[in-house]
Amino acid sequence: MSIVSLTYISADFMFDVIDGKKVYGMKRDGKFMLIMLSILVLQLLWNAWCFAVILRCHEYIKNMKMAQTREAQMI
């Protein structure tokens, strides 16, 4: 979703710069762009949080496997 938001904002900016008018007859005002930017920021924060959780789970599983291996070697 964040890639879609970023692509949409970029395309909107580029078309407005090139044409200097509204694209496809749709209204794009400051409030609309603010909503799109806030959606983008929320998606990026969500992706960062998910990445951190997955990374912590990976580290936990790796540590558990190492602990099991050490116990097996000690016996």
C-alpha distances in whole Angstrom, upper triangle without the diagonal:
4,5,5,6,9,10,11,12,14,15,16,18,20,21,23,24,26,27,27,26,24,22,22,24,21,22,20,21,21,20,17,16,16,14,11,12,12,9,8,11,10,7,9,12,11,10,13,15,14,15,18,19,19,21,24,24,25,27,29,29,31,33,34,35,37,39,40,41,43,45,45,47,49,51
4,5,5,6,8,10,11,12,14,15,16,18,20,21,22,24,25,26,26,23,21,23,24,21,22,19,20,19,18,16,14,14,13,10,10,10,8,5,8,8,5,6,10,10,9,12,14,14,14,17,19,19,20,23,24,24,27,28,29,30,33,34,35,36,38,40,41,43,44,45,47,49,51
4,5,5,6,8,10,10,12,14,15,16,18,20,21,22,24,25,24,22,20,21,24,21,22,19,21,20,20,17,15,16,15,12,12,13,11,8,11,12,9,9,13,13,11,14,16,16,16,19,21,20,22,25,25,25,28,30,30,31,34,35,36,37,40,41,41,43,45,46,47,50,51
4,5,5,6,9,10,10,12,14,15,16,18,20,21,22,23,22,20,17,18,20,18,19,17,19,19,18,15,14,15,14,10,11,13,10,9,12,13,10,12,15,15,14,17,19,18,19,22,23,23,25,28,28,28,31,33,33,34,37,38,39,40,42,43,44,47,48,49,50,53,54
4,5,5,6,9,10,10,12,14,15,16,18,20,21,21,21,18,16,18,19,16,17,14,16,15,15,12,10,11,10,6,8,10,7,6,10,11,9,10,14,14,14,16,18,19,19,22,24,24,25,28,29,29,32,33,34,35,38,39,40,41,43,45,46,48,49,50,52,54,56
4,5,5,6,9,10,11,12,14,15,17,18,20,20,20,19,17,19,21,18,18,15,17,16,16,14,11,12,12,8,8,11,10,7,10,12,10,10,14,15,14,16,19,19,19,22,24,24,25,28,29,29,31,33,34,35,37,39,40,41,43,45,45,47,49,50,51,53,55
4,6,5,6,8,10,10,12,14,15,16,18,19,19,17,15,16,19,17,18,15,17,17,18,15,13,15,15,11,11,14,13,10,14,15,13,14,17,18,17,19,22,22,22,25,27,26,27,30,31,31,33,36,36,37,39,41,41,43,45,46,47,49,51,52,53,55,57
4,5,5,6,9,10,10,12,14,15,16,17,16,14,12,13,15,13,14,12,14,14,15,12,10,13,12,9,10,13,12,10,14,16,14,15,18,19,18,21,23,23,24,27,28,28,30,32,33,34,36,38,39,39,42,43,44,46,48,49,50,52,54,55,56,58,60
4,6,5,6,9,10,11,12,14,15,15,15,14,12,15,16,14,14,10,12,12,13,10,7,10,11,7,8,11,11,9,12,15,14,15,18,19,19,21,23,24,24,27,29,29,30,33,34,34,36,38,39,40,42,44,45,46,48,50,51,52,54,55,56,58,61
4,5,5,6,9,10,11,12,14,15,15,14,13,15,17,16,16,13,15,15,16,14,11,13,14,11,11,15,14,12,15,17,16,16,19,21,20,22,25,25,25,28,30,30,31,33,35,35,37,39,40,40,43,45,45,46,49,50,51,52,55,56,56,59,61
4,5,5,6,8,10,10,12,13,13,12,10,12,15,13,14,12,15,15,17,14,12,15,16,13,13,17,16,14,18,20,19,19,22,23,22,24,27,27,27,30,32,32,33,36,37,37,39,42,42,43,45,47,47,49,51,52,53,55,57,58,59,61,63
4,6,5,6,9,10,10,11,11,9,8,10,12,11,11,8,11,12,14,11,9,13,14,11,12,16,15,14,17,20,19,20,23,24,24,26,28,29,29,32,34,34,35,38,39,39,41,43,44,45,47,49,49,51,53,54,55,57,59,60,61,63,65
4,6,5,6,9,10,10,11,10,10,13,15,13,13,10,12,12,15,13,10,13,15,12,12,16,17,15,17,20,20,20,23,25,24,26,29,29,30,32,34,34,35,38,39,40,41,44,45,45,47,49,50,51,53,55,55,57,59,60,61,63,66
4,5,5,6,8,9,11,11,10,13,15,15,15,13,15,16,18,16,14,17,18,16,16,20,20,18,20,23,22,22,25,27,26,28,31,31,31,33,36,36,36,39,41,41,42,45,46,46,48,50,51,52,54,56,56,58,60,61,62,64,66
4,5,5,6,7,8,8,7,10,12,12,13,12,14,16,18,16,14,18,19,16,17,21,21,19,22,25,24,24,28,29,28,30,33,33,33,36,38,38,39,42,43,43,45,47,48,49,51,53,53,55,57,58,59,61,63,64,65,67,69
4,6,5,5,6,7,7,11,12,12,12,10,12,13,16,14,13,16,18,16,17,20,21,20,22,25,25,25,28,29,29,31,34,34,35,37,39,39,40,43,44,45,46,49,50,50,52,54,55,56,58,60,61,62,65,65,66,68,71
4,6,5,8,10,11,14,15,15,15,13,14,15,19,17,15,18,20,18,18,22,23,21,23,26,26,26,29,31,30,32,35,35,35,38,40,40,41,43,45,45,47,49,50,50,53,55,55,56,59,60,61,62,65,66,66,69,71
4,6,8,11,10,13,15,16,17,15,17,18,21,20,18,21,23,21,21,25,25,24,26,29,28,28,31,33,32,34,37,37,37,40,42,42,42,45,47,47,48,51,52,52,54,56,57,58,60,62,62,64,66,67,68,70,72
4,5,8,8,11,12,14,14,14,16,18,21,19,18,21,23,21,22,26,26,25,27,30,29,30,33,34,34,36,38,39,39,42,44,44,45,47,49,49,51,53,54,54,57,59,59,60,63,64,64,66,69,69,70,72,75
4,7,9,12,12,13,13,12,14,15,19,18,16,20,22,20,21,24,25,24,27,29,29,30,32,34,34,35,38,39,39,42,44,44,45,48,49,49,51,53,54,55,57,59,60,61,63,65,65,67,69,70,71,73,75
4,6,9,9,10,10,10,12,14,17,16,15,19,20,19,21,24,24,24,27,29,29,30,32,34,34,36,38,39,39,42,44,44,45,48,49,50,51,54,54,55,58,59,60,61,64,65,66,67,70,71,72,74,76
4,7,6,6,7,7,10,13,15,13,13,17,18,17,19,22,22,22,25,27,26,28,30,31,32,34,36,37,37,40,42,42,43,46,47,47,50,52,52,53,56,57,58,59,62,63,64,66,68,69,70,72,74
4,5,6,8,9,12,15,16,14,14,18,18,16,18,21,21,21,24,26,25,26,29,30,30,32,35,35,36,38,40,40,42,44,45,45,48,50,50,51,54,55,56,57,60,61,62,64,66,66,68,70,72
4,6,9,10,14,17,18,15,16,20,20,18,21,23,22,22,26,27,26,28,31,31,31,34,36,36,37,40,41,41,43,45,46,46,49,51,51,52,55,56,57,58,61,62,62,65,66,67,68,71,72
4,7,9,12,16,17,15,16,19,19,18,21,23,23,24,27,28,28,29,32,33,33,35,37,38,39,41,43,43,45,47,48,48,51,53,53,54,57,58,59,61,63,64,65,67,69,69,71,73,75
4,6,10,13,14,11,13,16,15,15,18,20,19,20,23,24,24,26,29,29,30,32,34,34,36,38,39,40,42,44,45,46,48,49,50,52,54,55,56,58,60,61,62,64,66,66,68,70,72
4,6,10,11,9,10,13,14,13,16,18,18,19,22,23,24,26,28,29,30,32,33,34,36,38,39,40,42,44,45,46,48,49,50,52,54,55,56,58,60,61,62,64,66,67,68,70,72
4,7,8,6,7,10,11,11,13,15,16,16,19,20,21,23,25,26,27,29,31,31,33,35,36,37,39,41,42,43,45,47,48,49,51,52,54,55,57,58,59,61,63,64,65,67,69
4,6,5,7,9,10,11,13,14,16,17,19,20,22,23,25,26,27,29,31,32,33,35,37,38,39,41,43,44,45,47,48,50,51,53,54,56,57,59,60,62,64,65,66,68,70
4,5,5,6,9,10,10,12,14,15,16,18,20,21,22,24,26,27,28,30,31,33,35,36,37,39,41,42,43,45,47,48,49,51,52,54,55,57,58,60,61,63,64,66,68
4,5,5,6,9,10,10,12,14,15,16,18,20,21,22,24,26,27,29,30,32,33,35,36,38,39,41,42,43,45,46,48,49,51,52,54,56,57,58,60,62,63,64,66
4,5,5,6,9,10,11,12,14,15,17,19,20,21,23,25,26,27,29,31,32,33,35,36,38,39,41,42,44,45,47,48,50,51,53,54,56,57,59,60,62,63,65
4,5,5,6,9,10,10,12,14,15,16,18,20,21,22,24,26,27,29,30,31,33,35,36,37,39,41,42,43,45,47,48,49,51,53,54,55,57,58,60,61,63
4,5,5,6,9,10,10,12,14,15,16,18,20,21,22,24,26,27,29,30,31,33,35,36,37,39,41,42,43,45,47,48,49,51,52,54,56,57,58,60,62
4,5,5,6,9,10,11,12,14,15,16,18,20,21,22,24,26,27,29,30,32,33,35,36,38,39,41,42,43,45,47,48,49,51,53,54,56,57,59,60
4,5,5,6,9,10,11,12,14,15,16,18,20,21,22,24,26,27,28,30,32,33,35,36,37,39,41,42,43,45,47,48,49,51,53,54,55,57,59
4,5,5,6,9,10,11,12,14,15,16,18,20,21,23,24,26,27,29,30,31,33,35,36,37,39,41,42,43,45,47,48,49,51,53,54,55,58
4,5,5,6,9,10,11,12,14,15,16,18,20,21,23,24,26,27,29,30,32,33,35,36,37,39,41,42,43,45,47,48,50,51,53,54,56
4,5,5,6,9,10,10,12,14,15,16,18,20,21,22,24,26,27,28,30,32,33,34,36,37,39,41,42,43,45,47,48,50,51,53,54
4,5,5,6,9,10,11,12,14,15,16,18,20,21,22,24,26,27,29,30,32,33,35,36,37,39,41,42,43,45,47,48,49,51,53
4,5,5,6,9,10,11,12,14,15,17,18,20,21,23,24,26,27,29,30,32,33,35,36,37,39,41,42,43,45,47,48,49,52
4,5,5,6,9,10,11,12,14,15,17,18,20,21,23,24,26,27,29,30,32,33,35,36,37,39,41,42,44,45,47,48,50
4,5,5,6,9,10,10,12,14,15,16,18,20,21,22,24,26,27,28,30,32,33,34,36,37,39,41,42,43,45,47,48
4,5,5,6,9,10,10,12,14,15,16,18,20,21,23,24,26,27,29,30,32,33,35,36,37,39,41,42,43,45,47
4,5,5,6,9,10,11,12,14,15,17,18,20,21,23,24,26,27,29,30,32,33,35,36,37,39,41,42,43,46
4,5,5,6,9,10,11,12,14,15,17,18,20,21,23,24,26,27,29,30,32,33,35,36,38,39,41,42,44
4,5,5,6,9,10,11,12,14,15,16,18,20,21,22,24,26,27,28,30,32,33,35,36,38,39,41,43
4,5,5,6,9,10,10,12,14,15,16,18,20,21,22,24,26,27,28,30,32,33,35,36,37,39,41
4,5,5,6,9,10,11,12,14,15,17,18,20,21,23,25,26,27,29,30,32,33,35,36,38,40
4,5,5,6,8,10,11,12,14,15,17,18,20,21,23,24,26,27,29,30,32,33,35,36,38
4,6,5,6,9,10,10,12,14,15,16,18,20,21,22,24,26,27,29,30,32,33,35,37
4,6,5,6,9,10,11,12,14,15,16,18,20,21,22,24,26,27,29,30,32,33,35
4,5,5,6,9,10,11,12,14,15,16,18,20,21,23,24,26,27,29,30,32,33
4,5,5,6,9,10,11,12,14,15,17,18,20,21,23,24,26,27,29,30,32
4,5,5,6,9,10,11,12,14,15,16,18,20,21,23,24,26,27,29,31
4,5,5,6,9,10,10,12,14,15,16,18,20,21,23,24,26,27,29
4,5,5,6,8,10,10,12,14,15,17,18,20,21,23,24,26,27
4,5,5,6,9,10,11,12,14,15,17,18,20,21,23,24,26
4,6,5,6,9,10,10,12,14,15,16,18,20,21,22,25
4,5,5,6,9,10,10,12,14,15,17,18,20,21,23
4,5,5,6,9,10,11,12,14,15,17,18,20,22
4,5,5,6,9,10,11,12,14,15,17,18,20
4,5,5,6,9,10,10,12,14,15,16,19
4,5,5,6,9,10,11,12,14,15,17
4,5,5,6,9,10,11,12,14,16
4,5,5,6,9,10,11,12,15
4,5,5,6,9,10,11,13
4,5,5,6,9,10,11
4,5,5,6,9,10
4,5,5,6,9
4,5,5,6
4,6,5
4,5
4
